[in-house]
Amino acid sequence: MAKLKRSLFIGLGGTGLRSILHTKKRFIDTYGEIPPMTAFLALDTDGDSKNTVLDSNLGDQRIGLDSSEFLYIKVHSPQEVLKQQAELFNFVPIENRPLLVSLKDGAGQVRSNGRFATHFNYGAIEHAIQSKLTSILNADSISNKKFEVNGDDVEVNMMFSVAGGTGSGTFLDIAYIVKEVSKSINANVGVSIIGFAILPDVFNAMMTGPAMANVLPNGYGALYDLDYLMHHNFDKKPLEIKYANKTIEIVTPPFDLVFTINNSDKNANTYTKINDLSELIGLAMFTGASELSGSMASSYDNVKTVIAGGSMKVEDKQSWACGLGLSELYYDGNKLGNIYAHKASVAIINNLITPETNSFDLDDIFISDAKIRENNGDENNDLIDSLLSENPSIPYNFIQDEKSIETEAASYLGNISETAKKEIIENFNFKQREVNEKLDKFIVDHINKASGVGNVERFLNALTKHVNVFLEEMKAEEKEKNLNDKAYRNQLSQNISELKELSYMQKKFGSSLNDTRDGIIQAVNIVASNLHEVYRRQHAIIFFNQLLLTIDSHHSRVKDIMFKLTNIAEDCESRFIGLQNQINEVPKKFVKELHRDFVNKVKVSDTDLSISDFIKSISNDHNNGLYDYSEMTDKLIYDAFWFFSKELPKALEYRNRKIDDILSSYSTEELNDMIKELIIKSNPLWSYNYKGHVVNRQHHEAFIVGVPNSSNSVFVKDNLFTNLLGTNQKANFNSTNMHDRIVIYRMEATVPIYAVSNMALYEEKSKLSSINHHIDANWLVKMEQEGFDIYPTKREDHSLEYWVFGLIYDFIKYDGKNYLAYSRKHGDPIKGFWFVLGKYRDEAFDEFKRRKLQVEFKKMIDDKVSTLGETGNQKLIAEVVSELNYVDKFSKRDFEMEELDDSKMSRVRELFSNEILFVTDLEA
C-alpha cells in the first residue's frame, strides 16, 4: 500500500500548468490512477492552455486536466473594470494601466495584469482552492486498498515562472488565498506552502527580441516583491490585500519554503527547453508527495528551522532561497517490451505473407481433390465427367417407322437434348457448390498456417493459371464438337436419304436395307453422344469462367489481407523504430536511462514464435481466422497482433525485470561510475555569488534517495552510494516500491535572493524598462519609505552614534506624533528644514539610515561641539550619562519603559538597548 502525503498541486500560468501536468502523469504512470489524497489546480489567463496534454507511459492514454482542475481567469474589457472599480484596483502601477488591453489570451508578460485577473476572479479562485482542499482532507474516508494517508497535514506545492505575466503576477496572491482558505477548512490540519519558482534564464535562452523584453525585468520585480514579504515585520506593520468581498491581512511570509530553479547548475550544465524544466519540477513535486514524503518533510523541517534561527543570514538579509536538483535512474522495461512486441508482430506477419518453398503443389492438390482437372484431351476429363456422361443413358436402338424416320430421329435427339440439359444443370449446380465449398475450406485451412497468406496467394495464382488452361481446352474442344455436330448430322441426313432411295425390292430382299438402318441408328447415336460432349464443354466453360471469378474474388481478399498485413508490419516497424529513436535520442539531463544499454539487443528469434498459437488467439473471435481480416479495419487487425505479441514470454520478461536485477548485472566499477554520474546530474539548478559579502557558513545539503526496497537495494548494499558522497553530505534512503527507477532528490539551503546568479542582470534590465515590474504600487511606496533593498545593507559604523547624538543635540525630536529630523538637504524650509522620519522609533531609525543623514549629521555635530567648546561638550555628555539621564531627558522616547516587554515592541526594544549601550560606552 502506497503511503502518500495529502498534496495540492497548483500551477500558475502556462509553465506552472505544464509542471503539474507532469506531476499528474507521474502519479498515473506509477499508480495507474490519481490517489484520492491528491488534487490538481491550474490557473491561467490563456484559455487554450487547458488543451495541453502529455502521453502516458501506459499506452495510448493522453493526460490532461479535467474541467475541475483548470480555472480560466479571464477579464473582459479590463479598462472598463478599472474605471468602474478604481479603488479596488488602485494597486496597478500608473505606468502599467494602459497595458490592461485584453486578459483573455494571456497577461502579455505584464505582472500587474496577472494580478488584476486574480483580483477580478477572486471568488472563483477561492471556491476552487476550497473545493480542492476539502476533497484532499476527505481522502481518509475513502475506502481504498491501494493508498494510505501519510500524516494529517496538507502540503500545497505551487509552481510558477517569475518571468511572465500570469504566473509571476499571481503567485503571491494565490499563496495568501490558500492561507486564508485553509483557516476555514480544519483547525487541526496544518497547511504548508512550498513554492517552485522558475527563473527567467531558460526563457531568455529560448528566444530573443520584443517577445522576451519583459522576461528578465519581471524576474527582478517578482523576486524583489517576494523578498520584501519574506523580510517584512508583520508583527508591527501588517499589510493588506483588498478584494471585492474580502480583505486578507498579511501576517506571515507567503511561503514556508521557496525553491528557485535556474536553467543551469554550478557546472554550467544548461537546460534550453522549458518543458524539460517543467518535467523536472513535476517529478520533484511528485517525489515530495510519494513514499519519500516522510524524509522530504524531515528535510524541509530542518531547512525551516535553519531559516527561522537566522544562522544563514548575510548581514541583514534573510536567507530563504533554496536550490533543488534531481536525478533519476530509470529502466523502462515497458518500452523494451513494446519494441520486442512490435518486432514479434513484424516477424509473425513476415512469416504469414512469405510462402513456403514446398507450397508449389497446393493447386494440384486442390484440383485433384475437387476433381476439376481438364487437360491433355481425354486423358483428364474430371470436370465434364462430373457434369454429364459421355453418352446418353438410353441409346437409339431401332427404327420404328421408316416412313417417319426424320421425325423419329429428331424426336429422339430432342429428348436426349432436353434430358441432358436438365441433368447437366443439376450436376453443374451441385458441382459448383461442392467446388466452392472445397475452395473456401481449402483457403481457410491453408491461410491459417505458418506462411499461410503467402501460400494461399501463391496457390490462387497457380490455380488461376491452371483453370485458364482448362478453360482454353474446353473452348477448343467445344469448337471441335460443334463442327462435329454438323458433320454428324450431315451423315445422318445422307443415311436417311439413302434409305428413302432404296427400291421396294431392295428394301424387301436386299441386304443394303439393314446396313442403311444400322447406319442411321449409329448416326443418331453419334449425334446424341456429340450433343452430350458439346453440353459438357459448354457448361465446363461456364463453370471455369465462374470459378475464375470466384478465385479472383478470393484472390482480391487475400491480396487485401496481404496489403493490410504489409501496412501493419510497416506500422509496427515504425513504432519500434520510433521507440528506439526515443530511447537513443539526447536524454533528459536529469535522467540516466538504463534501457539504453539494451535497446539494440532486443531480438526476436524464430524459436520465440508460434504461428499456430497466434492463429489460436484469433480463432475465438473469427471463425475463419486470418481470412476474416479482409473484412476488418487495420486498427482491429493491429490490435490482434498487439494483444498477442505483448503477452509473449520475452515481452513480459523485458517488462517485468526490476531495476535492481538490471543493476546486479553491472560490475562494482560500472556502478560507481553510474552513481557518480547521477550525483553530478542531481546538482541543484542554481548557483550563487555573495558579491563580496563575507560569509563563513556551511549550507544545508540533503540527499533523499528513493530505491525500490531500502533493505536490499544495490545502491544501499556495501554503502555504494554513501561512499561517494562528500564529508558534509548525507543520504537518506527510502523504499518507494517503484521497481523501475531510483530517484535522487537533492536540496541545498539557503541563500539570500540577491546572491542567486544573474540577479544583477535582472536588475540592470529592470532599470532600462519603461514599465513597472512590481505587482503593487502601494507596496512599492512602503518599500521605498522603509529603505528596503534586496542587497545587504551594512550597518555603518556611525549610524547609531549619529542617531544618538542627533537626539542629544536636538537634531532629532518627537513632536507627539512623529519623529522629525533637521536637514537642510531633505527638510522643508517652510517647516524650518524639519521632515518626518516616521511614526515609530524603529521606523524613524530605518528612515534615518535610508536617507544617509550620517554625513550631514557629522558636520552638524562637529559644528555643535565646536560651538559648545571642549569643556561645554564634556559637561553635556556627563549629564547625559549621569544616572543614565539619557533614558528620561535626552532620548525623546515616545513610549513607557514597561511597553518594551510587549512582543510588538521587539525592534524598538533592540534599538533602544543599543542606544543605552552606546551611551554607557560614552561614560567609560
PyMOL commands that set and color helices and strands:
alter all, ss='L'
color gray80, all
select helices_A, chain A and resi 13-31+47-51+67-69+78-84+94-99+111-120+122-141+166-183+201-206+210-212+215-231+274-289+293-309+333-353+357-359+362-370+377-379+382-387+402-447+452-501+504-509+512-584+594-597+599-601+606-608+611-619+625-631+634-645+649-656+659-663+668-681+717-719+722-724+753-755+759-768+777-786+799-808+829-831+841-850+854-890+897-901+903-923
alter helices_A, ss='H'
color red, helices_A
select strands_A, chain A and resi 2-12+38-44+54-55+62-63+70-72+147-161+191-198+239-242+247-250+257-261+321-330+374-375+380-381+591-593+700-707+731-735+741-751+812-814+819-822+834-838
alter strands_A, ss='S'
color yellow, strands_A
deselect
rebuild
show_as cartoon
